[in-house]
Each structure stands twice: as structure tokens, then as C-alpha cells.
């Protein structure tokens, strides 16, 4: 289902080609115009001289280049000492905007020799951003005839070629996963029901060579998974719980469980949400979409890991069969939960998936969910909250997020938050007071991870989608890049630990 992406490649020689050439220039270092080719270098020098362009931050200069609609844009980057990874991302975005403005089919991007662009991680971020440059969710629009960006060529310093080849390949694979997650997330709720999501998961699992199991209502009832049944009870679209095994033949690899919340639409149920922005609740399934995107990227990269993904899928609607505030629900692991707010539905469906995942005894478990507005209040829309009792796992995920250019911030899981979630006539309640809502929700989830020590909850409510009325509105595919980085690092560490020590040679006497 993923859309066609921009083809990203590295310049084969020392120069770069493209309908639109973009060169970043620092104000305090000599520009590397030679990578534009002889004609491009002469034109760039003349343009800079004529306009007294010295690479001042935010300043641009543009000129036609050799006819046939080709153009060159110089982008000022300011002082090199003040240039950061965030500014590097902004530079790439400006290059993409310049290509779109010129209606170019190909973009040639000269990457400055700077630490912000150095290494495979930087190359992955750059390639992923370029690959997704022309992503559009246009299944419901008339066929577009406008020009689209088809390819992007990166001209990096020659010494970086090996790292850039590795990073660019990884970025293209991750971009495919991101595009899949966006497509699934942006699909409207009148199509993307729990049954539809389960069918999509089955189709992709077949393509990946993975095995899949889908639990429908009879099996959910047999297993006593009251949380997901309660949430889905008010909808004419019954819930589903999906498990996908990818890489199950890799016997020596660590078993990683990934759990993604899939509320296909969330009205809030009986505790109904305000009407304003309720249409955005089609993105309450972005945890499940992210997990499918992760599997897509891992499949393309052929990472040596065993993944077991769990997708709890339900639609939270109010009708005569809907669960009510005041109900007490028995969960699959035997715990009872008093319902104080039916809008706290995500944690109810996640409980079933987490308990199932924990019973399979994974080496680590990571869960993704657009769980609380409280996390958005705390961190805004540019970063996600990380909750984990494991310092090692938290540190690894934070490092992976930094390399991916995705913001992640660790929040507390103090014992007091769990006390807030204790019930009066039940083991737990599904919602407490408004204070520390993201942490109390994470504390609730902690009661369903069994004996798994290495577990983490990512509250992605802020960065999972862009809401409002702007043109950038839509799913983002957040957390796919950071998870791929973490899985790569974890599998590499596992291989190193499993490798036998080299045999010692006996010295000659």
C-alpha cells in the first residue's frame, strides 16, 4: 500500500547532477563549488560575487543553469560553529521546497563538510527525509497530473562515501516503513475498521514471509480479554487482536516484542469527547501503524532479530452495548479494572496485548501508543514520552532516537502513580485524577507486563500526527526510525556477545 517514494542515490563522481541543484554555504568557510561541476562552479562563483552572497543564515540566491529549465540555489547556513543537526534538517527541507518551487523532477544536493552531516546516522536521516519529500496521501483525490520529484542525488565529501552508502540504503528502507505507517494511519475510519486493519496486517505478513494469528471475538472471550472486548462492545465493527512473527527462524537472535495500540476511531465512548478535532481520532491507531511500519523496514533491511508484534484493534463507540463508567471489567491476566472514564480506552486494549506478549517471555518489550493528552501537554507535539523501569533499555532507546533525529524524553514511573490507579472495589481503575496523567497511565500498563524486566512504553500522542487545519495535516510515522536504530544496535550487541572468543595460539618455544 505504501506510496512511491523519491529515489535517493549518491553522486557517482565528484560532481552532482539534477534539474535543481542546491548548495549549502557557510559564512565562515570556503564554499565547495567544485562539486557542482565546472559550469556550476563558475555560475555559483559569479552569482555569489554579483549578489555579495557570503552564506549568511537564511539567505538564498538562485540563478538559471545552462538552459533546459535547470536552476541553481545557494542556501546560506550561517556560522559553521553554530550549525546543528536541527539546522541541517531545515536545510534539507529548504532544498526540497526549492525543488518543488522549480517543479523539478530531480534534485542534486551538495552536502557541506560539517559534523552535522557526518556519519551513517546523518546519512540515514538525510536519505529518509529526501525519500519522503513527495509523500502524499491522495487515494481519495482526482489523479494528479502535476510534476513530482522523482529522484534526489546526494553529493557528499568523497571520504564519507562508505558511511553514506550504508546510511542512505537504511534511510530508503526506513522511509518505506514510514510511508506504510502514514498510509494506514491516514486511511479514514469508515474504511479502516479493526477488521480492515487485521486484513492489511495479514496481507503484509504474507509478503514479509511472516506468520500471523488473528484473534476474533470468540477467542478473545475464551481467553477472558475483557478490556478489548469492553472497548469494542459499542461498535458494529468487532475488535481483533493480531500477533505477527517475523524472523522466527533466527533461533539465536533475541526475541523482541512490539505492541502497538490500534484504536481505529475513538469517540471517547459514553465519556464522549468534545466535537472539535474529533476527526483527528482516526490517528488513535498510530501505535499499531508504527509497529507495522517497523516490520516493513526490518524486512527490507533483513535485520537479524526475531520480532513478535501485537496489535490490539478496536473502535470506541457509544451505543447500547458500550461499556459504561462504573463497570468493573476482568482482564486477561485476572486483574479487575473499574471504569471511571470510557475515554481511557487505549490502556484497556493494550492490557490484553501486553499480557499476551509477556506470556511469550520476550527478551525485551516496547509498546507504542497515542495514549494521553497529558503527555502532549508536558512535551508538546515534537517529542514522545518514554517510560521504563530499565535504565539500560531507556538509555538505548534515547540514544537510538537521537541518531534518528526523533525526540524522546524519559518521564517518571514513581510508585505513587501506581497508587493513584488502585481501585476501590477492584484491583485497578482505568483513570485517575488529571495530575501526572501520562505517568499514571504508564503505571496502569505496568500491571500487565508480567515478569518482563526490559519493557518500555512510548507515549507518542504528540508527534504521531499533525492535526489542525494546515496543509501538512496527517500521520508522521514517528518512532519507526528510532526503533530500527535500536534493533540494529541490540542485534549487533547480541552477535558480539554470542561470538566465540578467538582461539589463542600457543607460543613457540
C-alpha positions as CSV (number, residue, x, y, z in Angstrom):
1,X,0.0,0.0,0.0
2,X,3.0,2.3,0.5
3,X,3.3,5.2,-1.9
4,X,6.1,5.6,-4.5
5,X,8.9,7.4,-2.8
6,X,11.6,9.7,-4.2
7,X,14.6,7.6,-5.4
8,X,17.7,8.6,-3.4
9,X,21.2,7.9,-4.7
10,X,24.8,9.1,-4.2
11,X,26.6,11.1,-6.8
12,X,28.8,8.7,-8.8
13,X,31.7,11.1,-9.5
14,X,32.9,14.2,-7.8
15,X,30.0,16.3,-9.1
16,X,26.2,16.2,-8.8
17,X,23.5,16.4,-11.4
18,X,19.8,17.4,-11.3
19,X,17.2,19.8,-12.6
20,X,17.5,21.7,-9.4
21,X,20.9,22.0,-7.7
22,X,21.1,23.2,-4.1
23,X,24.4,24.0,-2.4
24,X,24.7,24.9,1.3
25,X,27.2,27.7,2.0
26,X,28.7,28.6,5.4
27,X,29.6,32.2,6.1
28,X,33.0,31.4,7.6
29,X,34.3,28.7,5.4
30,X,35.3,28.4,1.7
31,X,32.3,27.0,-0.4
32,X,32.9,23.7,-2.2
33,X,31.6,24.8,-5.6
34,X,33.7,22.2,-7.4
35,X,31.1,19.5,-6.6
36,X,28.7,21.4,-8.9
37,X,30.9,20.6,-11.9
38,X,32.9,23.1,-13.9
39,X,29.9,25.0,-15.3
40,X,28.0,25.0,-12.0
41,X,31.1,26.2,-10.1
42,X,31.6,29.1,-12.5
43,X,27.9,30.1,-12.2
44,X,27.9,29.8,-8.4
45,X,31.0,32.0,-8.1
46,X,29.6,34.6,-10.4
47,X,26.2,34.6,-8.5
48,X,27.9,34.9,-5.1
49,X,30.1,37.7,-6.3
50,X,27.3,39.7,-8.0
51,X,25.0,39.4,-5.0
52,X,27.7,39.7,-2.4
53,X,26.4,36.4,-1.1
54,X,28.6,35.2,1.8
55,X,26.5,32.4,3.2
56,X,24.5,34.4,5.7
57,X,22.0,32.3,7.6
58,X,18.5,32.1,5.9
59,X,19.7,34.0,2.8
60,X,19.3,32.3,-0.6
61,X,20.3,33.1,-4.1
62,X,19.0,31.5,-7.3
63,X,20.1,31.5,-11.0
64,X,19.3,29.5,-14.2
65,X,22.0,26.9,-15.0
66,X,22.8,26.0,-18.6
67,X,19.3,26.2,-20.0
68,X,16.7,23.4,-20.2
69,X,15.0,24.6,-17.1
70,X,17.9,23.8,-14.7
71,X,18.5,26.1,-11.8
72,X,21.0,26.5,-9.0
73,X,20.1,27.7,-5.5
74,X,22.7,28.7,-2.9
75,X,21.4,28.5,0.7
76,X,23.1,30.4,3.5
77,X,23.9,28.3,6.5
78,X,25.5,30.9,8.8
79,X,28.5,30.3,11.0
80,X,29.7,26.7,10.9
81,X,30.2,26.6,14.7
82,X,26.5,27.4,15.3
83,X,25.2,24.8,12.8
84,X,23.3,21.9,14.4
85,X,21.5,18.7,13.4
86,X,18.2,20.6,13.6
87,X,19.6,23.3,11.2
88,X,20.8,20.5,8.9
89,X,17.2,19.1,8.7
90,X,15.9,22.6,8.0
91,X,18.5,23.0,5.2
92,X,17.2,19.7,3.6
93,X,13.7,20.9,3.9
94,X,14.6,24.2,2.1
95,X,16.3,22.2,-0.7
96,X,13.1,20.1,-1.1
97,X,11.0,23.3,-1.2
98,X,13.3,24.8,-3.8
99,X,12.9,21.7,-6.0
100,X,9.1,21.8,-5.6
101,X,9.0,25.5,-6.4
102,X,11.0,24.9,-9.6
103,X,8.7,21.9,-10.5
104,X,11.9,19.8,-10.8
105,X,11.9,16.1,-11.4
106,X,15.4,15.6,-9.9
107,X,17.3,17.3,-7.1
108,X,21.0,17.5,-6.7
109,X,22.1,18.3,-3.2
110,X,25.6,19.3,-2.2
111,X,26.2,18.3,1.5
112,X,28.7,20.6,3.2
113,X,31.7,19.1,5.0
114,X,30.3,19.5,8.6
115,X,29.9,17.3,11.6
116,X,26.1,17.7,11.4
117,X,26.1,15.7,8.1
118,X,28.9,13.3,9.0
119,X,28.4,9.5,9.5
120,X,25.9,6.8,8.6
121,X,23.3,8.1,11.1
122,X,23.3,11.5,9.5
123,X,23.1,9.9,6.0
124,X,20.1,7.9,7.1
125,X,18.3,11.0,8.3
126,X,19.1,12.8,5.1
127,X,18.1,10.0,2.8
128,X,14.9,9.3,4.7
129,X,13.9,13.0,4.5
130,X,14.6,13.1,0.8
131,X,12.8,9.8,0.1
132,X,9.6,11.1,1.8
133,X,9.9,14.6,0.2
134,X,7.0,14.0,-2.1
135,X,4.8,11.7,0.1
136,X,1.1,12.4,-0.4
137,X,-2.0,10.6,0.8
138,X,-4.1,11.1,-2.3
139,X,-6.1,7.9,-2.7
140,X,-9.3,10.0,-2.4
141,X,-8.3,12.8,-4.7
142,X,-8.5,13.1,-8.5
143,X,-5.5,11.7,-10.4
144,X,-2.7,14.3,-10.1
145,X,-1.0,15.5,-13.3
146,X,1.3,18.0,-11.6
147,X,5.1,17.4,-11.7
148,X,6.5,15.3,-8.9
149,X,10.0,15.0,-7.6
150,X,11.3,11.6,-8.8
151,X,14.9,11.4,-7.7
152,X,17.4,13.1,-5.4
153,X,21.2,12.8,-5.7
154,X,23.5,13.5,-2.7
155,X,27.0,14.8,-3.3
156,X,28.9,14.2,0.0
157,X,32.7,14.5,0.6
158,X,34.5,11.6,-1.0
159,X,35.9,10.4,2.3
160,X,32.3,9.8,3.5
161,X,31.2,7.5,0.7
162,X,31.2,4.2,2.6
163,X,29.2,5.6,5.6
164,X,26.9,7.4,3.2
165,X,26.2,4.3,1.1
166,X,25.3,2.4,4.3
167,X,23.2,5.2,5.8
168,X,21.4,6.1,2.5
169,X,20.3,2.4,2.0
170,X,19.0,2.3,5.5
171,X,17.2,5.6,5.1
172,X,15.4,4.4,2.0
173,X,14.2,1.2,3.8
174,X,13.0,3.2,6.8
175,X,11.2,5.6,4.5
176,X,9.2,2.7,3.1
177,X,8.1,1.7,6.6
178,X,7.2,5.3,7.4
179,X,5.2,5.6,4.2
180,X,3.3,2.4,5.0
181,X,2.5,3.7,8.5
182,X,1.3,7.0,7.1
183,X,-0.9,5.4,4.6
184,X,-2.5,3.1,7.2
185,X,-2.9,6.0,9.7
186,X,-4.3,8.4,7.2
187,X,-6.9,5.9,5.9
188,X,-10.3,7.2,7.2
189,X,-12.3,5.4,9.9
190,X,-15.2,4.4,7.6
191,X,-12.7,2.2,5.8
192,X,-10.0,1.5,8.5
193,X,-12.1,-0.7,10.8
194,X,-10.5,-3.3,13.1
195,X,-11.3,-6.0,10.6
196,X,-9.7,-3.9,7.8
197,X,-6.6,-3.3,9.8
198,X,-6.3,-7.0,10.5
199,X,-6.7,-7.8,6.8
200,X,-3.9,-5.3,6.0
201,X,-1.7,-6.9,8.6
202,X,-2.3,-10.3,7.1
203,X,-1.5,-9.2,3.6
204,X,1.8,-7.6,4.6
205,X,2.7,-10.5,6.8
206,X,2.3,-12.8,3.8
207,X,4.5,-10.5,1.8
208,X,7.2,-10.5,4.5
209,X,7.1,-14.2,4.9
210,X,5.9,-13.8,8.5
211,X,3.3,-15.9,10.3
212,X,0.2,-14.2,11.7
213,X,-2.6,-15.1,14.1
214,X,-5.8,-13.0,14.4
215,X,-8.0,-13.4,17.4
216,X,-11.6,-12.6,16.8
217,X,-14.4,-12.2,19.4
218,X,-14.9,-15.9,20.3
219,X,-11.2,-16.4,21.1
220,X,-11.0,-13.1,22.9
221,X,-13.9,-14.2,25.1
222,X,-12.4,-17.6,25.6
223,X,-9.2,-16.0,26.8
224,X,-11.1,-13.6,29.1
225,X,-9.7,-10.5,27.5
226,X,-12.3,-8.2,28.9
227,X,-10.6,-4.9,28.3
228,X,-10.5,-5.1,24.5
229,X,-14.0,-6.6,24.4
230,X,-15.4,-3.8,26.6
231,X,-13.9,-1.1,24.4
232,X,-15.1,-2.7,21.2
233,X,-18.5,-3.6,22.5
234,X,-20.2,-0.4,21.4
235,X,-19.2,-0.7,17.8
236,X,-20.7,-2.7,14.9
237,X,-17.1,-3.4,14.0
238,X,-15.9,-6.1,16.4
239,X,-12.4,-6.0,17.9
240,X,-9.4,-8.0,16.8
241,X,-6.0,-8.9,18.4
242,X,-3.2,-9.6,15.9
243,X,0.1,-11.3,16.5
244,X,2.8,-11.4,13.8
245,X,6.0,-13.4,14.0
246,X,8.9,-12.1,11.8
247,X,12.2,-13.8,11.7
248,X,11.1,-16.8,13.8
249,X,13.7,-18.9,12.1
250,X,16.5,-16.9,13.6
251,X,17.0,-19.2,16.6
252,X,19.9,-17.4,18.1
253,X,18.6,-13.9,17.8
254,X,16.9,-12.1,20.7
255,X,13.1,-12.2,20.8
256,X,11.7,-8.6,20.8
257,X,8.0,-7.9,21.4
258,X,6.5,-4.8,19.8
259,X,3.0,-3.7,20.9
260,X,1.0,-1.0,19.1
261,X,-2.3,0.5,20.1
262,X,-4.9,0.4,17.3
263,X,-8.0,2.3,18.3
264,X,-9.3,2.8,14.7
265,X,-11.6,5.6,15.9
266,X,-12.0,7.0,19.4
267,X,-15.2,8.9,20.2
268,X,-14.5,8.5,23.9
269,X,-17.4,6.2,24.2
270,X,-20.0,7.1,26.8
271,X,-17.5,9.7,28.2
272,X,-17.7,11.3,24.8
273,X,-15.1,13.7,23.5
274,X,-15.8,17.3,22.5
275,X,-16.8,17.6,18.9
276,X,-13.9,19.9,18.0
277,X,-11.0,18.0,16.4
278,X,-12.7,14.6,17.0
279,X,-12.0,13.8,13.3
280,X,-8.3,13.6,14.4
281,X,-9.2,10.4,16.4
282,X,-8.7,8.3,13.2
283,X,-5.0,8.7,14.2
284,X,-5.5,6.9,17.5
285,X,-4.3,3.8,15.7
286,X,-0.9,5.2,15.0
287,X,0.8,2.9,17.5
288,X,-0.3,-0.2,15.5
289,X,0.6,1.6,12.3
290,X,4.0,2.4,13.6
291,X,4.6,-1.3,14.5
292,X,3.6,-2.4,11.0
293,X,6.0,0.2,9.6
294,X,8.8,-1.1,11.8
295,X,8.2,-4.6,10.5
296,X,8.3,-3.3,6.9
297,X,11.7,-1.6,7.5
298,X,13.1,-4.6,9.3
299,X,12.0,-6.9,6.5
300,X,13.7,-4.7,3.9
301,X,16.9,-4.4,5.9
302,X,16.9,-8.1,6.8
303,X,17.9,-7.4,10.4
304,X,19.0,-10.4,12.4
305,X,16.2,-10.1,15.0
306,X,13.1,-12.1,16.0
307,X,10.1,-9.8,16.2
308,X,6.8,-10.6,17.6
309,X,4.3,-7.8,17.1
310,X,0.9,-7.5,18.8
311,X,-1.8,-5.2,17.5
312,X,-4.9,-4.7,19.7
313,X,-7.6,-3.3,17.3
314,X,-10.9,-1.8,18.4
315,X,-13.3,1.1,17.7
316,X,-14.5,3.0,20.8
317,X,-18.2,4.0,20.1
318,X,-21.2,4.8,22.3
319,X,-24.3,2.7,21.9
320,X,-26.5,0.4,24.0
321,X,-23.8,-2.3,24.2
322,X,-20.9,0.2,25.1
323,X,-19.1,-0.2,28.3
324,X,-20.0,2.4,31.0
325,X,-18.4,4.4,33.8
326,X,-18.8,2.3,36.9
327,X,-18.4,-1.1,35.1
328,X,-15.8,-3.5,36.5
329,X,-14.0,-5.4,33.8
330,X,-11.9,-8.6,34.3
331,X,-8.8,-8.6,32.2
332,X,-7.0,-11.5,30.6
333,X,-4.4,-11.7,33.4
334,X,-7.1,-11.9,36.0
335,X,-6.9,-8.3,37.3
336,X,-10.1,-6.4,37.7
337,X,-10.5,-2.8,36.5
338,X,-13.2,-0.3,37.4
339,X,-14.1,2.0,34.6
340,X,-14.1,5.7,35.6
341,X,-13.7,7.1,32.1
342,X,-14.5,5.3,28.9
343,X,-12.3,7.7,27.0
344,X,-9.3,5.9,28.7
345,X,-9.7,3.1,26.2
346,X,-6.2,2.7,24.8
347,X,-4.9,1.3,28.1
348,X,-7.7,-1.2,28.2
349,X,-7.0,-2.7,24.8
350,X,-3.2,-2.6,25.4
351,X,-3.6,-4.6,28.6
352,X,-4.7,-7.6,26.5
353,X,-1.8,-7.3,24.1
354,X,0.8,-6.7,26.8
355,X,-0.3,-9.7,28.8
356,X,-0.2,-11.9,25.8
357,X,3.2,-10.5,24.8
358,X,4.5,-11.0,28.4
359,X,3.3,-14.6,28.4
360,X,5.6,-15.3,25.4
361,X,8.6,-14.3,27.5
362,X,10.4,-11.9,25.2
363,X,13.9,-10.6,25.9
364,X,12.5,-7.0,25.6
365,X,9.1,-5.4,25.1
366,X,8.4,-2.0,23.6
367,X,4.9,-0.6,23.3
368,X,3.8,2.4,21.2
369,X,0.5,4.3,21.8
370,X,-1.1,7.7,21.3
371,X,-2.1,7.3,25.0
372,X,-2.6,10.6,26.8
373,X,-3.2,14.2,26.1
374,X,-1.3,14.8,29.3
375,X,1.9,13.8,27.5
376,X,1.2,16.3,24.8
377,X,0.7,19.0,27.5
378,X,4.0,18.0,29.0
379,X,6.2,17.7,25.9
380,X,4.3,19.4,23.1
381,X,3.9,17.8,19.7
382,X,7.6,17.4,18.7
383,X,8.5,14.7,21.2
384,X,7.3,11.5,22.8
385,X,7.4,10.3,26.4
386,X,9.4,7.3,27.4
387,X,8.6,5.2,30.5
388,X,10.6,2.3,31.6
389,X,11.9,0.7,34.8
390,X,15.1,-0.4,32.9
391,X,17.8,2.2,32.8
392,X,19.7,0.2,30.2
393,X,16.7,0.0,27.9
394,X,15.8,3.6,28.4
395,X,19.3,4.7,27.6
396,X,19.4,2.6,24.5
397,X,16.1,4.0,23.2
398,X,17.1,7.6,23.9
399,X,20.4,7.1,22.0
400,X,18.6,5.5,19.1
401,X,16.1,8.4,19.0
402,X,19.0,10.9,19.0
403,X,20.6,9.2,16.0
404,X,17.2,9.1,14.2
405,X,16.5,12.8,14.8
406,X,13.3,11.9,16.7
407,X,12.8,13.5,20.1
408,X,12.2,11.2,23.1
409,X,12.1,12.2,26.7
410,X,12.1,9.9,29.8
411,X,9.4,10.6,32.3
412,X,9.0,9.0,35.8
413,X,7.3,5.8,36.9
414,X,7.3,6.6,40.7
415,X,5.3,4.2,43.0
416,X,2.8,7.0,43.8
417,X,1.5,6.9,40.2
418,X,0.5,3.3,40.6
419,X,-1.2,4.0,44.0
420,X,-3.3,6.6,42.1
421,X,-4.5,3.8,39.8
422,X,-5.7,1.5,42.6
423,X,-9.4,0.8,42.6
424,X,-11.9,0.9,45.4
425,X,-13.8,-2.2,44.5
426,X,-11.3,-3.6,42.0
427,X,-7.6,-4.1,41.6
428,X,-7.3,-1.0,39.4
429,X,-9.2,1.8,37.9
430,X,-8.7,2.9,34.3
431,X,-8.3,6.6,35.0
432,X,-7.2,8.7,38.0
433,X,-7.0,12.5,38.5
434,X,-5.7,14.9,36.0
435,X,-2.3,15.4,37.6
436,X,0.6,13.3,36.2
437,X,-1.8,11.6,33.7
438,X,0.9,10.3,31.4
439,X,2.8,8.7,34.3
440,X,-0.3,7.2,35.9
441,X,-1.4,5.7,32.6
442,X,2.1,4.2,32.2
443,X,1.8,2.8,35.8
444,X,-1.5,1.1,34.8
445,X,0.2,-0.6,31.8
446,X,3.0,-1.8,34.1
447,X,0.5,-4.2,35.7
448,X,0.2,-6.2,32.5
449,X,3.9,-6.9,31.6
450,X,4.3,-9.9,33.8
451,X,7.9,-10.9,34.6
452,X,9.4,-9.0,31.7
453,X,12.1,-6.7,33.1
454,X,13.1,-4.9,30.0
455,X,9.9,-3.1,28.9
456,X,9.2,0.4,27.7
457,X,6.1,2.4,27.0
458,X,6.3,5.2,24.4
459,X,3.5,7.7,24.6
460,X,3.6,9.1,21.0
461,X,0.4,11.2,21.3
462,X,2.2,14.4,20.4
463,X,4.4,13.5,17.4
464,X,2.4,10.7,15.8
465,X,0.4,13.0,13.6
466,X,0.0,16.7,12.6
467,X,-3.5,17.9,13.4
468,X,-5.3,21.2,12.9
469,X,-6.3,22.7,9.5
470,X,-2.9,23.1,7.9
471,X,-1.7,21.6,4.6
472,X,0.8,19.4,6.5
473,X,-2.0,17.6,8.4
474,X,-1.5,13.9,8.5
475,X,0.3,10.9,10.1
476,X,4.0,11.2,10.6
477,X,5.3,7.6,11.1
478,X,7.1,8.7,14.2
479,X,9.2,6.1,16.1
480,X,9.9,3.8,13.2
481,X,13.4,5.3,12.6
482,X,14.4,5.2,16.2
483,X,13.2,1.6,16.7
484,X,15.1,0.4,13.7
485,X,18.2,2.1,15.1
486,X,17.6,0.4,18.5
487,X,17.0,-3.0,16.9
488,X,20.2,-2.7,14.9
489,X,22.3,-1.8,17.9
490,X,20.7,-4.6,20.0
491,X,21.2,-7.3,17.4
492,X,24.8,-6.2,16.9
493,X,25.4,-6.4,20.7
494,X,23.8,-9.8,20.7
495,X,26.0,-11.1,17.9
496,X,29.1,-9.7,19.7
497,X,28.1,-11.4,22.9
498,X,27.4,-14.7,21.2
499,X,30.6,-14.7,19.2
500,X,33.2,-17.3,20.4
501,X,36.5,-15.9,21.8
502,X,39.3,-16.3,19.3
503,X,41.5,-19.3,19.9
504,X,44.8,-18.5,21.5
505,X,47.8,-19.7,19.6
506,X,50.5,-21.4,21.7
507,X,53.8,-19.6,21.5
508,X,56.7,-21.4,20.0
509,X,59.4,-22.3,22.5
